[in-house]
């Protein structure tokens, strides 16, 4: 998956808009960030519940990893774009 693919999926969500947060792209719906792209464009982030995060990490550990620190414990989940597929990332974003 490329950053362009990730962006297309994010912007395909109902009401999604692209903004910027800490010098990198973010994607919001209803004023809340649900996904971001890292400045190096190697990683995306999706916001999941901790239970959903465990499910994705367990199913695809080469693609999904918890973000570091408190954000990760709260469900922020990093997506390695090089190993991600569009269907799985789309599923994660719609949760």
Secondary structure, DSSP 4 states (H G I P E B T S, - for coil): --HHHHHHHHHTSTT-EEEEETTEEEEEETTEEEEEE-TTSSEEEEE--HHHHHHHHHH-TTTEEEPSHHHHHTTEEEEEGGG--HHHHHHHHH-
